[in-house]
Amino acid sequence: MDILQGIMIGIVQGLTEFLPISSSAHLIFIQKLLGVEQANLAFDVLLHFGTLIAVVGHFYKDIVEMIKAFFSSIVDIFKGNFQNGFKEDSYKKLAWMVIIGTIPVALVGILFNAEIEAVFQTVTVPAFFLIITGTLLYTSERINLGNRNIEKTGIKDSIIVGISQALAIIPGLSRSGTTISSGLFLGFDKEFAAKFSFLLAVPAILGATLVQLKDIGTGLDSNMLAYVFGFLAALISGYLAISLLLKLIKEKSLDIFAYYCWIVGAAILVYSLFFI
């Protein structure tokens, strides 16, 4: 892998990790297009770390408040005041919603990791589920009531959104697309649906990075420069993608991403059926 390939893959990772168009599908497509058969594990870790920094940097204040609120709620447990604190402090509720919402993806990752990796060997499956992602986005825009924020949501909602995030381990199902769509199906306010989706991404990306970290030993020396530029590209493009999506979901709709998923998914399906 050369520097230009590293940058291009990093940009695709950063943009598609947070825009609702499936990072896993696009990474498969771009690697096939560039002739990079399989990115080195060390490179995958750096790409994930870049997107992790992007989302943490964007929601730094919220994350700090959530961490403080979490430890405060632990104290509440010993004082017998957990329930009141959960109801009255939005950051305490948000912290626990993110923690509980992360459990489904952790279980799926542990139990079905080998099966999921096997799916990454073909472009047909990601293309099909990219079309499904587009359908979810398009449909959720049209049935959303848009009036529920953190004060009006709870653990049941976080479990449902968390399950949708777990399903998005399937290549082609966008993590942000499925979590935002499930939030909209539940009647979340658009801005809260997007914010909760991004906050839910933090432990998911962190967990994926830590799992890969133990096997990072090889491949760092020979491609170090390409990996560093790829990491920076993922960080910068990821931060910009978050800003763009928050602006679009507030001022416009997700339809543009639905159309994109349909077009790209259908094009890849046709190509794979007739030319591969």
VEXFI-35090 format. One record per residue (C-alpha): residue in three letters; residue number from 1; x, y, z. Coordinates in nm, 4 decimals. Layout:
> Ala  NUM  X  Y  Z
...
end
This chain:
> Met  1  0.0000  0.0000  0.0000
> Asp  2  0.1367  0.3419  -0.0960
> Ile  3  0.0645  0.6820  0.0624
> Leu  4  -0.2066  0.7801  -0.1877
> Gln  5  -0.3904  0.4519  -0.1322
> Gly  6  -0.3640  0.4992  0.2429
> Ile  7  -0.5101  0.8502  0.2196
> Met  8  -0.7954  0.7416  -0.0067
> Ile  9  -0.8909  0.4497  0.2175
> Gly  10  -0.8633  0.6774  0.5235
> Ile  11  -1.0963  0.9347  0.3674
> Val  12  -1.3497  0.6653  0.2791
> Gln  13  -1.3312  0.5252  0.6337
> Gly  14  -1.3805  0.8641  0.7970
> Leu  15  -1.6685  0.9735  0.5749
> Thr  16  -1.8578  0.6458  0.5696
> Glu  17  -1.8139  0.5640  0.9392
> Phe  18  -2.0454  0.8518  1.0251
> Leu  19  -2.2430  0.9283  0.7097
> Pro  20  -2.5270  0.6715  0.6825
> Ile  21  -2.3835  0.4876  0.3812
> Ser  22  -2.1946  0.1931  0.5417
> Ser  23  -1.8216  0.2075  0.6063
> Ser  24  -1.7786  -0.1714  0.5769
> Ala  25  -1.9324  -0.1820  0.2290
> His  26  -1.7319  0.1136  0.1021
> Leu  27  -1.4050  -0.0193  0.2426
> Ile  28  -1.4639  -0.3428  0.0549
> Phe  29  -1.5428  -0.1497  -0.2639
> Ile  30  -1.2468  0.0928  -0.2415
> Gln  31  -0.9968  -0.1830  -0.1608
> Lys  32  -1.1162  -0.3830  -0.4615
> Leu  33  -1.0959  -0.0709  -0.6792
> Leu  34  -0.7430  0.0170  -0.5626
> Gly  35  -0.6204  -0.3403  -0.5832
> Val  36  -0.5583  -0.3613  -0.2081
> Glu  37  -0.6735  -0.7143  -0.1358
> Gln  38  -0.6866  -0.6844  0.2418
> Ala  39  -0.5714  -0.3956  0.4581
> Asn  40  -0.3203  -0.4836  0.7279
> Leu  41  -0.4652  -0.5191  1.0777
> Ala  42  -0.2402  -0.2383  1.2020
> Phe  43  -0.3906  -0.0090  0.9395
> Asp  44  -0.7449  -0.1078  1.0420
> Val  45  -0.6635  -0.0209  1.4024
> Leu  46  -0.5255  0.3202  1.3057
> Leu  47  -0.8313  0.3948  1.0909
> His  48  -1.0643  0.3057  1.3786
> Phe  49  -0.8547  0.5142  1.6162
> Gly  50  -0.8771  0.8101  1.3786
> Thr  51  -1.2565  0.7946  1.3662
> Leu  52  -1.2673  0.7461  1.7439
> Ile  53  -1.0717  1.0674  1.7986
> Ala  54  -1.3015  1.2447  1.5519
> Val  55  -1.6230  1.1588  1.7376
> Val  56  -1.4716  1.2126  2.0837
> Gly  57  -1.3351  1.5493  1.9718
> His  58  -1.6735  1.6545  1.8367
> Phe  59  -1.8686  1.5536  2.1479
> Tyr  60  -1.5928  1.6127  2.4022
> Lys  61  -1.8029  1.8220  2.6411
> Asp  62  -2.0944  1.5772  2.6382
> Ile  63  -1.8643  1.2791  2.6936
> Val  64  -1.6878  1.4459  2.9870
> Glu  65  -2.0233  1.5285  3.1466
> Met  66  -2.1460  1.1721  3.0865
> Ile  67  -1.8370  1.0222  3.2527
> Lys  68  -1.8806  1.2490  3.5558
> Ala  69  -2.2517  1.1692  3.5693
> Phe  70  -2.1837  0.7953  3.5468
> Phe  71  -1.9553  0.7939  3.8514
> Ser  72  -2.2012  1.0169  4.0327
> Ser  73  -2.4779  0.7649  3.9601
> Ile  74  -2.2607  0.4883  4.1080
> Val  75  -2.2507  0.6914  4.4288
> Asp  76  -2.6293  0.7290  4.4016
> Ile  77  -2.6636  0.3494  4.4048
> Phe  78  -2.4988  0.3284  4.7465
> Lys  79  -2.7092  0.6190  4.8709
> Gly  80  -3.0287  0.4578  4.7417
> Asn  81  -3.0958  0.7547  4.5156
> Phe  82  -3.0172  0.6034  4.1756
> Gln  83  -3.3702  0.6198  4.0354
> Asn  84  -3.4186  0.9876  4.1186
> Gly  85  -3.0789  1.0774  3.9777
> Phe  86  -3.1551  0.8832  3.6590
> Lys  87  -3.4809  1.0719  3.6096
> Glu  88  -3.3563  1.4178  3.7038
> Asp  89  -3.0071  1.4293  3.5475
> Ser  90  -3.0109  1.3972  3.1679
> Tyr  91  -2.6378  1.3121  3.1533
> Lys  92  -2.6840  1.0260  3.4011
> Lys  93  -2.9636  0.8878  3.1878
> Leu  94  -2.7639  0.9374  2.8673
> Ala  95  -2.4585  0.7639  3.0134
> Trp  96  -2.6567  0.4550  3.1119
> Met  97  -2.8475  0.4523  2.7825
> Val  98  -2.5178  0.4429  2.5926
> Ile  99  -2.3755  0.1697  2.8189
> Ile  100  -2.6843  -0.0514  2.7899
> Gly  101  -2.7226  0.0244  2.4193
> Thr  102  -2.3676  -0.1041  2.3625
> Ile  103  -2.4341  -0.4509  2.5075
> Pro  104  -2.6010  -0.5978  2.1933
> Val  105  -2.3125  -0.5071  1.9597
> Ala  106  -2.0598  -0.6419  2.2103
> Leu  107  -2.2419  -0.9757  2.2300
> Val  108  -2.2770  -1.0053  1.8525
> Gly  109  -1.9109  -0.9163  1.8010
> Ile  110  -1.7970  -1.1813  2.0494
> Leu  111  -2.0319  -1.4591  1.9378
> Phe  112  -2.0361  -1.4139  1.5611
> Asn  113  -1.7020  -1.2545  1.4755
> Ala  114  -1.5827  -1.5418  1.2522
> Glu  115  -1.9104  -1.5602  1.0572
> Ile  116  -1.9104  -1.1839  1.0027
> Glu  117  -1.5531  -1.1867  0.8738
> Ala  118  -1.6512  -1.4508  0.6166
> Val  119  -1.9173  -1.2166  0.4768
> Phe  120  -1.6479  -0.9584  0.4033
> Gln  121  -1.5071  -1.1780  0.1265
> Thr  122  -1.7721  -1.0777  -0.1304
> Val  123  -1.9141  -0.7499  -0.2656
> Thr  124  -2.2612  -0.8932  -0.3319
> Val  125  -2.3777  -0.9062  0.0315
> Pro  126  -2.2659  -0.5488  0.1165
> Ala  127  -2.4309  -0.4192  -0.2016
> Phe  128  -2.7621  -0.5858  -0.1133
> Phe  129  -2.7628  -0.4533  0.2427
> Leu  130  -2.6648  -0.1075  0.1190
> Ile  131  -3.0005  -0.1033  -0.0602
> Ile  132  -3.1649  -0.2067  0.2684
> Thr  133  -2.9893  0.0852  0.4412
> Gly  134  -3.1318  0.3259  0.1825
> Thr  135  -3.4810  0.1883  0.2397
> Leu  136  -3.4498  0.2320  0.6170
> Leu  137  -3.3374  0.5928  0.5764
> Tyr  138  -3.6120  0.6782  0.3287
> Thr  139  -3.8873  0.5149  0.5342
> Ser  140  -3.7794  0.6564  0.8704
> Glu  141  -3.7917  1.0111  0.7324
> Arg  142  -4.1593  0.9635  0.6493
> Ile  143  -4.2944  0.8125  0.9695
> Asn  144  -4.0909  1.0034  1.2277
> Leu  145  -4.2924  1.2021  1.4831
> Gly  146  -3.9804  1.3924  1.5860
> Asn  147  -4.0769  1.5009  1.9370
> Arg  148  -3.8814  1.2762  2.1779
> Asn  149  -3.5514  1.3891  2.3311
> Ile  150  -3.3444  1.2611  2.6233
> Glu  151  -3.6122  1.3580  2.8754
> Lys  152  -3.8742  1.1477  2.6930
> Thr  153  -3.6646  0.8393  2.6216
> Gly  154  -3.5335  0.5548  2.8347
> Ile  155  -3.3599  0.2197  2.8640
> Lys  156  -3.6090  0.0374  2.6398
> Asp  157  -3.5299  0.2818  2.3600
> Ser  158  -3.1554  0.2398  2.4070
> Ile  159  -3.1892  -0.1397  2.3844
> Ile  160  -3.3801  -0.1162  2.0557
> Val  161  -3.1295  0.1272  1.9053
> Gly  162  -2.8485  -0.0891  2.0429
> Ile  163  -2.9904  -0.3964  1.8669
> Ser  164  -3.0005  -0.2026  1.5414
> Gln  165  -2.6339  -0.1130  1.5920
> Ala  166  -2.5554  -0.4824  1.6458
> Leu  167  -2.7298  -0.5724  1.3199
> Ala  168  -2.5154  -0.3136  1.1434
> Ile  169  -2.2131  -0.5385  1.1905
> Ile  170  -2.3397  -0.6954  0.8659
> Pro  171  -2.1432  -0.5292  0.5810
> Gly  172  -2.3665  -0.2877  0.3916
> Leu  173  -2.5920  -0.2039  0.6852
> Ser  174  -2.4740  0.1388  0.7913
> Arg  175  -2.4150  0.1703  1.1666
> Ser  176  -2.5167  0.5358  1.1753
> Gly  177  -2.7942  0.4732  0.9237
> Thr  178  -2.9569  0.1933  1.1209
> Thr  179  -2.9206  0.3618  1.4605
> Ile  180  -3.0507  0.6979  1.3389
> Ser  181  -3.3351  0.5290  1.1508
> Ser  182  -3.4342  0.3191  1.4525
> Gly  183  -3.4319  0.6350  1.6640
> Leu  184  -3.6589  0.8083  1.4128
> Phe  185  -3.8888  0.5025  1.4050
> Leu  186  -3.9130  0.5395  1.7849
> Gly  187  -4.0112  0.9045  1.7457
> Phe  188  -3.6805  1.0615  1.8474
> Asp  189  -3.6190  1.4221  1.7629
> Lys  190  -3.3883  1.4238  1.4583
> Glu  191  -3.1007  1.5987  1.6340
> Phe  192  -3.1211  1.3679  1.9357
> Ala  193  -3.1378  1.0599  1.7100
> Ala  194  -2.8150  1.1676  1.5406
> Lys  195  -2.6432  1.2675  1.8654
> Phe  196  -2.7319  0.9396  2.0373
> Ser  197  -2.6101  0.7472  1.7317
> Phe  198  -2.2709  0.9206  1.7451
> Leu  199  -2.2335  0.8777  2.1207
> Leu  200  -2.3258  0.5097  2.0854
> Ala  201  -2.0445  0.4803  1.8298
> Val  202  -1.7761  0.5712  2.0874
> Pro  203  -1.7742  0.2456  2.2912
> Ala  204  -1.8397  0.0409  1.9748
> Ile  205  -1.5391  0.1846  1.7902
> Leu  206  -1.3266  0.1760  2.1060
> Gly  207  -1.4150  -0.1895  2.1609
> Ala  208  -1.3334  -0.2834  1.8006
> Thr  209  -0.9998  -0.1016  1.8289
> Leu  210  -0.9039  -0.2736  2.1550
> Val  211  -0.9979  -0.6173  2.0209
> Gln  212  -0.7713  -0.5659  1.7178
> Leu  213  -0.4912  -0.4064  1.9181
> Lys  214  -0.3634  -0.7347  2.0607
> Asp  215  -0.2843  -0.8601  1.7087
> Ile  216  -0.1270  -0.5400  1.5742
> Gly  217  0.2314  -0.6704  1.5750
> Thr  218  0.3028  -0.6939  1.2023
> Gly  219  0.3050  -0.4508  0.9146
> Leu  220  0.3865  -0.1275  1.0934
> Asp  221  0.7420  -0.0770  0.9684
> Ser  222  0.7021  -0.1343  0.5955
> Asn  223  0.3987  0.0938  0.5475
> Met  224  0.4314  0.3367  0.8375
> Leu  225  0.4023  0.6567  0.6313
> Ala  226  0.0980  0.5332  0.4400
> Tyr  227  -0.0639  0.4274  0.7673
> Val  228  -0.0005  0.7636  0.9346
> Phe  229  -0.1498  0.9559  0.6418
> Gly  230  -0.4448  0.7166  0.6353
> Phe  231  -0.5009  0.7737  1.0082
> Leu  232  -0.4962  1.1531  0.9623
> Ala  233  -0.7287  1.1304  0.6624
> Ala  234  -0.9775  0.9192  0.8644
> Leu  235  -0.9635  1.1630  1.1580
> Ile  236  -1.0187  1.4780  0.9498
> Ser  237  -1.2798  1.3319  0.7148
> Gly  238  -1.4596  1.1713  1.0110
> Tyr  239  -1.4855  1.5017  1.1959
> Leu  240  -1.6149  1.6759  0.8827
> Ala  241  -1.8657  1.3949  0.8209
> Ile  242  -2.0129  1.4357  1.1695
> Ser  243  -2.0484  1.8122  1.1195
> Leu  244  -2.2082  1.7623  0.7782
> Leu  245  -2.4594  1.5031  0.8954
> Leu  246  -2.5649  1.7074  1.1984
> Lys  247  -2.6243  2.0054  0.9699
> Leu  248  -2.8152  1.8044  0.7093
> Ile  249  -3.0352  1.6225  0.9579
> Lys  250  -3.1258  1.9530  1.1222
> Glu  251  -3.1941  2.1547  0.8077
> Lys  252  -3.2866  1.9005  0.5395
> Ser  253  -3.3507  1.5224  0.5223
> Leu  254  -3.1706  1.1907  0.4883
> Asp  255  -3.3175  1.1258  0.1435
> Ile  256  -2.9938  1.2114  -0.0368
> Phe  257  -2.8205  0.9269  0.1471
> Ala  258  -3.1079  0.6893  0.0715
> Tyr  259  -3.0797  0.7637  -0.3011
> Tyr  260  -2.7024  0.7227  -0.2839
> Cys  261  -2.7303  0.3831  -0.1123
> Trp  262  -2.9835  0.2616  -0.3680
> Ile  263  -2.7778  0.3735  -0.6672
> Val  264  -2.4431  0.2431  -0.5419
> Gly  265  -2.5899  -0.0812  -0.4084
> Ala  266  -2.7766  -0.1540  -0.7317
> Ala  267  -2.4743  -0.0649  -0.9462
> Ile  268  -2.2442  -0.2956  -0.7481
> Leu  269  -2.5022  -0.5762  -0.7545
> Val  270  -2.5372  -0.5547  -1.1332
> Tyr  271  -2.1622  -0.5403  -1.1787
> Ser  272  -2.1013  -0.8365  -0.9469
> Leu  273  -2.3682  -1.0490  -1.1147
> Phe  274  -2.2496  -0.9918  -1.4702
> Phe  275  -1.8787  -0.9113  -1.4527
> Ile  276  -1.7355  -1.0986  -1.1508
end
